[in-house]
Amino acid sequence: MRLDELPRSDRVEDRRGGPGGFRMGRGGGIGIGTIIILALVSWALGINPLYLIGGVEILSRLGGSTQQSQPTPAPDKPTAQVPDQMRDFVSAVLGSSEVQWREIFAKAGKSYEPPSLVMYSGGTRSGCGIAQSAMGPFYCPLDRKVYLDTSFFEDLQRRFRGCDVGSKSCQFAEAYVITHEVGHHVQNLLGILPEVQAAQRAMDQVEANNLQVRVELQADCFGGVWAHHAEDKWKFIEPGDVEAAMQTASAIGDDRLQRRSQGYVVPDAFTHGSSEQRTRWFMTGLRSGQVASCDTFQAAQL
């Protein structure tokens, strides 16, 4: 993946080690054991990360700690040498998405308001509550921001071997993750998220999960739409990029996560879609470049 020609965004908030970010304390709060439980709940059982922002009730059902976390101030300056490279990468992906979605919205007679992206380490505050690295990247519709603990990419490699961290092919896989979350922002602007949330309140858990799968697969497709138009404009995709991104999509499919964690698959508990579905819907957006091709809500077969 070539970044040199991609435009940079000025809507990246870097809270790694600065004001607004914090590290999770060990004493009297949520320790590493509970963080692991959160990770297993969100990644292995396929629960939407937004449900875990207030996840104390979920943890109590699982027998985990119900104590509140005690944030401790993070150092004033980032301690790693990677942040500048990571920030530039995130800024390039976000910037290119801003250009593409502005053009797509303008052609439909609409105005696109881009989200901000918050980079943090360990934990931070969001409009949806406390964000923790165990939740993975997520979009908060209340403040219209994407939240990303950049250690997620390293965790993804260690857990699923989707790509080699630091490699150029891995960058496109990481861009897929970011633009999936931007896809949720697009859904929010189009009024899809509010409608889904209203409908889910009248559903049982299985029905709500099934509807959530359609939300997530559409966001995957929107990520593909971004890649299609960005490639047309900047020719930034290199050999192996798409394959690495699809390995990542496959690695975080609900079926693969469930099989990895518990040895069997429960389709009614899916909230993001199977590996095959996530891969196919991203490729649908990538090949067509059309928002209309991403209508997962009317699709007879996901």
CORQUI-V885390 format. One line per field, one symbol per residue. ss: DSSP state (2 for helix, 1 for strand, 0 for the rest). psi: psi as a letter, one per 40 degrees, with the letter a starting at -180 (. if undefined). A space follows every 50 residues. Layout:
ss: ???
psi: ???
//
This chain:
ss: 00000000000111000000111100000002222222222222000022 22000222222200000000111000000000222222222222222222 22222220000000011111001111001111222001110000111110 22222222220000000222222222222222222222200222222222 00002222222222222222222222222222220000002222222222 20022222222200002220000022222222222222002222000000 00
psi: hhedehiiiefhhheheaheiiihidheahadddddddddddddefhhdd dedfeddddddeeaieiiihiiiiidiieieddddddddddddddddddd dddddddefihhhiiihhhihciihieeahhidediiihhedefihhhhe eddddddddefdihheiddddddddddddddddddddddeeddddddddd deiidddddddddddddddddddddddddddddefehihedddddddddd deiddddddddeeihgdeeieeiiddddddddddddddehddeegedehd h.
//
